[in-house]
């Protein structure tokens, strides 16, 4: 058995719960954690996080649908923008250097953190 199975499972459970409860976390928490693991390179860590998010978000979405929390008239627009953004982002991942990607993730995490600290 791969020695990292339990570590990855724990990361998935903890970050998945945070993400599903708050709407933040998967990328903001998971990507920096995965980037720090010695057995994944930058592009693998980001790609793994994005694909795993598909399953995490599917489960959270199912539960949110069941509870009636979805505002349908906004869903189409944010999903359409997200599909286009997802294509652009995956293309950028293929051409941008891992060093620049890591710096961008760090800057975004710091920026989001500062915003959250000072938001009312």
C-alpha positions in Angstrom: 0.0 0.0 0.0 1.2 3.5 -0.8 2.5 5.1 2.4 0.8 8.4 1.7 -2.8 7.0 1.5 -3.7 7.9 5.1 -2.2 11.3 4.9 -4.1 12.1 1.7 -7.3 10.7 3.2 -6.9 12.9 6.3 -6.2 16.0 4.1 -9.3 15.2 2.0 -11.6 14.7 5.1 -10.4 17.8 6.9 -10.2 20.2 4.0 -13.4 18.8 2.4 -15.3 19.4 5.6 -14.0 23.0 5.9 -14.8 23.7 2.2 -18.3 22.3 2.4 -19.1 24.2 5.6 -17.6 27.5 4.6 -17.4 27.6 0.8 -13.7 28.3 1.1 -10.9 26.0 1.7 -10.4 23.4 -1.0 -8.1 25.5 -3.2 -6.9 28.0 -0.5 -6.0 25.2 2.0 -5.5 22.1 -0.1 -3.2 23.5 -2.8 -0.6 24.9 -0.3 -0.7 21.6 1.6 -0.3 19.5 -1.5 2.5 21.8 -2.8 4.4 21.1 0.5 4.3 17.3 0.0 7.6 15.9 -1.4 6.0 13.3 -3.7 4.0 15.8 -5.8 5.3 18.4 -8.2 3.5 21.7 -8.6 1.4 20.8 -11.6 0.5 17.4 -10.1 -0.6 19.0 -6.8 -2.8 21.6 -8.6 -4.3 19.0 -11.0 -4.9 16.6 -8.2 -6.6 19.3 -6.1 -8.8 20.4 -9.0 -10.0 16.9 -9.9 -10.6 15.9 -6.3 -12.6 19.1 -5.9 -15.0 17.7 -8.5 -16.0 14.9 -6.2 -16.0 17.1 -3.0 -18.1 19.7 -4.6 -20.5 17.1 -6.1 -21.2 15.7 -2.6 -21.6 19.2 -1.1 -23.8 20.3 -4.0 -26.1 17.3 -3.6 -26.6 18.1 0.1 -27.1 21.8 -0.6 -29.7 21.0 -3.4 -31.4 18.7 -0.9 -31.7 21.5 1.6 -32.9 24.1 -1.0 -29.9 26.5 -0.7 -29.3 26.9 -4.5 -30.3 30.2 -6.2 -30.9 28.9 -9.6 -31.0 32.2 -11.6 -27.4 32.8 -10.6 -26.1 29.3 -11.0 -26.1 29.4 -14.8 -24.0 32.6 -15.0 -21.4 31.6 -12.4 -21.2 28.1 -13.9 -20.7 29.5 -17.4 -18.0 31.8 -16.2 -16.4 29.0 -14.3 -16.3 26.7 -17.3 -14.5 29.3 -19.4 -12.2 30.2 -16.5 -11.5 26.5 -15.9 -10.4 26.1 -19.5 -8.2 29.2 -19.4 -6.7 28.1 -16.0 -5.8 24.6 -17.2 -4.2 26.1 -20.3 -2.1 28.5 -18.1 -1.1 25.6 -15.9 0.4 23.9 -18.9 2.5 26.9 -20.0 3.4 28.8 -16.8 6.5 27.9 -14.8 5.9 26.1 -11.5 7.8 28.8 -9.7 5.4 31.5 -10.9 2.4 29.3 -10.0 3.7 28.8 -6.4 4.3 32.5 -6.0 0.8 33.3 -7.4 -0.8 30.8 -5.0 1.0 32.3 -2.1 0.0 35.9 -3.0 -3.6 34.9 -3.5 -3.7 33.1 -0.1 -2.2 36.1 1.6 -4.6 38.5 -0.1 -7.7 36.4 0.7 -6.5 36.0 4.3 -6.1 39.7 4.7 -9.5 40.4 3.2 -11.1 37.8 5.5 -9.4 39.3 8.6 -10.7 42.8 7.9 -14.1 42.0 6.5 -17.1 42.8 8.6 
